[in-house]
């Protein structure tokens, strides 16, 4: 009997955003085509004045991408941008500030409402990027006894945003930062409560103890955040900035190896977007010999009968979308491949979501493979009886 064929459902694009999109130089049109070719859908940039802003927005529109003005770095205010460019097809919304203290929330709420009064379009995104949980309470604007999740919940209760965003840069040479999984769980829970999408920044440059980007580091950060429910991946950053190492575009305006890594990873993420965009996280677990304190061990359920992950283990996320079921298995080592074995019940039409978005069906009741550094193996099946 032939195996039932599966395919991914349609979905909106995954948001792939870069801090520091191309500046308004003489070659701005070419630079935004290059930016789009790297797979970006959105960029963040400062608006110096209306003339420069129009050049940037026009170039972005011609390349098929959208921009957020970084208002805390711009000379134009939010209401000024709204009055001049609210109907420009490349204006995605408004990025108010990066990593605010809770003490700034009332001021940010007033700023957001002032912009909304000029541009009431509900499709515009109002975005403020929050601190990670390794910020101290003084930075967060919390009392000494308060917890990080209170910072996130206070923000959502006071500031009228329509997307939740945070940054956590987890790769410290040979280790993954403690608290990363907990931070993602806080964002997942808060986004569910507020019924908002959430986006996550990843490090796409080297700085301090953080290594220069590689395919493994970009995949690890991207797929793990997506496994926890993120529907947008934000790159910090794209264009050379303040001496950081390995930006996609260097000091002289040339593409680096990082540009090619980003292009390849963004392409595969977008091809697999239907796994993540519009899906609901049923649960996130860890498979491997050593389980992080913040993550429970994976126990097979549904059609999955067995799963074992070698090396540093895997984050295992169950994602549900209507009758579609996905099991996202992310290698938590960005340097070495991970041996993976899995089995499932007889009669299950099981497929693997490939990097080009196609679904490869299994003829046997199991798999044994090596998952590349930081990469994700994605299994797909339909709900029972579908």
N, C-alpha and C positions, 0 to 999 in steps of 0.2 A: 504494500500500500504506500503511495507517495506521501511524503511528509508535508503537512499543511504549511503553506508559505505565509510569512509575516512581513510586514513593512511598517515603517514609522508613520504616525499620523502627521498631518500638517500642523504648523504652529507659527507664531510670530518669531522674528529673529531673537537670538540671544544678544543681550546688550554687551558689547565689547568696547570698552571705553579707555581712553588714554589721558592721563594727566600730562599737560604740556604738548598739545597737538601743534602742528607746524605754525611758525610765526608768519606775519604778513610781509614777507620779503618779495623781491622782484619775481621770484619763481613760485609764488604761492599756489597757483593753479596746479603746476606740476607736483608740488609737494603734497597737496591734498589728494591727488590721484595716487601717489606713492603711499600715503597714509591709508587710503581705502584698500589698496592692493595688499596691505599687511593684515587686512581682515577687520579693521576697526569700523564700528558703526557710529561711534560718538567720540568727541574730544572735549577737553577742558582747556580754555585759553583766556587770557586777560584782554579786555577791551580798553584800549587807550582813549579812543574817541570814536564818534559815529562813522567817520570816514574809514578808519582802520577796521572797525567792526564790520562794516559792509563788505570790505574786501575779503575778510576772513569768511564771513557767512556766504558770500557769493561763491567763493572757491570751494567751500565745503559742500554747498548745494550741488554744484556742477559735478563733484566727485561722488555724490550720493551718500554723504555722511552728515551728521548733525552736531551742533556745538552747544556747550554750556558756557556762558560767561562766568569766569571766576570773580565774583563781585568783590571779594575782600582784597583782590589784587588789581582790580580795574579802577580806572578813573571815572568811568560811567557808573552811576548808581543803578540799582535794579529797576526803579520806576522809569528812569531815562531809557534804559535798554528796552523796556516794555513798550514805552510810547513810540519809540523809533522802529522797533523790529518785531513786535508781537506777531505780525502776520508773515514774517520771513520763514520760508519752508525749512531752513536749516537751523532755526532756533529751537533747540530741544527743551529748554527750560532755563532754570537759574540755579547755579551753584553758589550758595551764600557764604560758606566758610568751612575751613578744615579744622577738625578737632577742637570744638568749643568746650569750655567749662560749663557746668550746669548753671553757673551764675549768669552766663550770657543768654540763656534760653529765652527769657522774657523779651530781650532786645531783638533776638532773631525772629521771634514770633511776630513782633510788630513789623519788622522788615519784610517778612514773607507776606503779611496781609496788605502792606502798602503796594507790593508788586501785584498781588492778586486783584487789587482794586482797579489797576490799569489793564491787566491782562488776565481776565477770568477764565481763559481757556482751560478746561479740565484735563486736556491732553498734555499740557506743559508739566514738566517734572520739576519739583522743588526738592533740592538735594542739599544735605548737610552731612559731611563725613564725620563720624564719631571716633573718639579715642578707642584703642583696644584695651583689653582688661589688664595689660601690664603697665598702664599709666597709674600713677599713684593718686590717692584721694585728693590731694591738693590740686593736681592737674585736672581731675574730674570735677572739682568743685563740690565734693561731698564731705560730710562730717567723718571723723576717723572711724566710726563704727559702721558706716554704711557700706553696702556691697555694690559691685560693678553693675549688676542687673538693675539696681535702683536708678543709676545714671541713665541707662537706656530707656527705662519705663518713664522716668520723669521727662525725658526728651519727647517721647511720643505723646505724653499727656499735655504738653505745653506748646509744642511747635508744630504748625500745620504743614507737614511734609507729606508727600505721597510715595516716597521710597525710603527705605532704611539703608544706610551705608556705613561701613566701618573699615578700618585697616588693621591687619595683623600680619607681620612679616615673620614667619615661623622658622626659617632655615638659618641656623647658626653653625656655619661650617659643616660639621658632621652630625648635628643633632637637630631635632625639631623642638621648637620652644614649648615649654610647659605651659599649659593653660589655653593652647590653641583650640582644642576640641571643646573645651568649656565655653570659650568665647563664641564659637560658631553655634553651640546649642542655645546660648542666650539670644543670639540674633534670630535663630529659627523660631524660638518660643515667642519672642517679642513680635516678630513679623506675623506669626499666626494670630496672636492676640489682636493686633492692630489691623489685620487683613490687608497687609501691604507686601509688595515684593521687597527683597533685600539684595544688595549688591556688595561685593567684597573686593577690596584692593589686594593686589599681589605685587611683590617686589620684582620689577623687571630691570633693575640695575643692581650693581654691587656697591655696598657702602659699609664702612666699619667692619663688624664681624660677619656681615652678610656677604656671601660669595657672589661673583658675577653670574648672570643667568645662564642656564643650560636648558636643554629640552626637558630633562628630568625635573628641574626645579620649577619650571613654568607649568608643567603638567601636574605635579604634586599639588601646588597651591590652587590651581584652577579646579581640578577634579574633586579635591577634598571639599572646597567651598561649595561646589555644585552638588556634591553628595549630601551636604547639609541643607540644601534647599535654596541656595543663591540662584538668581536668574540673570545676574550681571557680573562680569569680571572686569575690574578696573585696574589698569596698569599704571604703576608708579615707577617710572614715567617713561615717555617716548623720546622726547628731544633732549639733547645734552643739557645738563643743569648742574652747576656748582661743583664740578669736579668729580661727580660720582662715576663709578666704573661700569663700562659695558652698556651704555644706553644704546637704543636701536639706531639712533642718528648721533654721530660723534660731533665734537667741537667744530670740525671743518664741514659739517653738513653731509657726511658720507654714511652710507649704510654700513653697519657692523654685522658680525655674526649673529648678534641678538636680534636684529631685524628679521633674519631668515628664520630663527627659532620661533619668534612671535608669529610670523606669517603662517608657518606650518601648524602651530598649536591653535591659533585662532581659526584656521580653516577646518581643522578636525572638530573643534568645539562647536562651530556653527553647523557643521554637517550632522552632529549629534544633538542639536538643540532640542529636538522634540522629546528627548529623554527627560529634560530638565524643565523647560518652559511649560507652565501649566500643570506640572505634576505636584503631587502632595507627598511629603516625606512621611512614610508610615513609621519607620524607626531607623536609627543608625546604631550600628554595633561594630565591634572589632574582632577580627579573626587573626589568630597567631598565638605564639607561645607566651608573649608578654602583652598583657592588656593594659592600656593607660588607665589611670585611676578614674578618669572622667567618663570612660566609655565601657559599657557592659559587653561581655563576651557574646559573640554571635552564636545563636542556636538556630539550626535550619527549621524552616516551617513552610507551609504551602507545598508546592511541588518539589522544593529543594530538599534533598535527603542528606547531603553531606557537603562540606566545604572546608578545605584546609589551605592555609596560606603560610609559606615559609618566609625566610628572611626576617625583616622587621614587622611583618604582618600587614594587614589590610584594613582599611575602613570599608565597611559593608553597609550600603544604604539601600533600603527598599523604597522605591518610588511608585506611586499609583497615579494613573491618569485614566479616568473613566474605566474601561475594561482592560486597559493595558497595564502590565506589570513589568517593572524593571528592577534588576539587581545590579547595583553599581559597586564594583570591587576595585578599590584604589590601592595600588602599591605604595606603602608609606615610606619607602626608601627612594630618594631621588638620585642615588648613585648606582644602585645595583638592581638587577632584575629579581623578580619574586616568583618562586614556584607556586603554582595554583592548581588545585584539584577540586572538582565539584561534580556532584551527581544529582539526578532528579528522578521523579517517579516515571514508571512505564506509561506510555501513552501521552506524555506531555510534549506538545509542539514547542520546542525550545530553540531560540535563535540567539546569535551574538550580533550586537550592533557594531558594525565595523566603523573605521575612522572616516569613511566616505559617506556614512549614513545608510548604507545598505544593511540588510539583515541576512546573515549566513545561517541557514538552518542546520541543526545537528541531526545526523542519522543515528547516532548512538546516544545512550543515556548517561553521558558524562563528558567531561573535558579534562585534559591535562596539558598545561601550557606554562610558558614563562611570560610574566607581565613585565614590560619594560620599566625602567626607573620612573617613578611618579605617575605611571600610566594607569588607565582604567580598563578593566574587562567589564563589559556590560551585557548581561543576559536579559532576554526579553521573552515573555509569554503572555497569554491572555488569561483573564480571570476564569475560574472554573465554570465550564458550561458554555463559554463564549468561543 
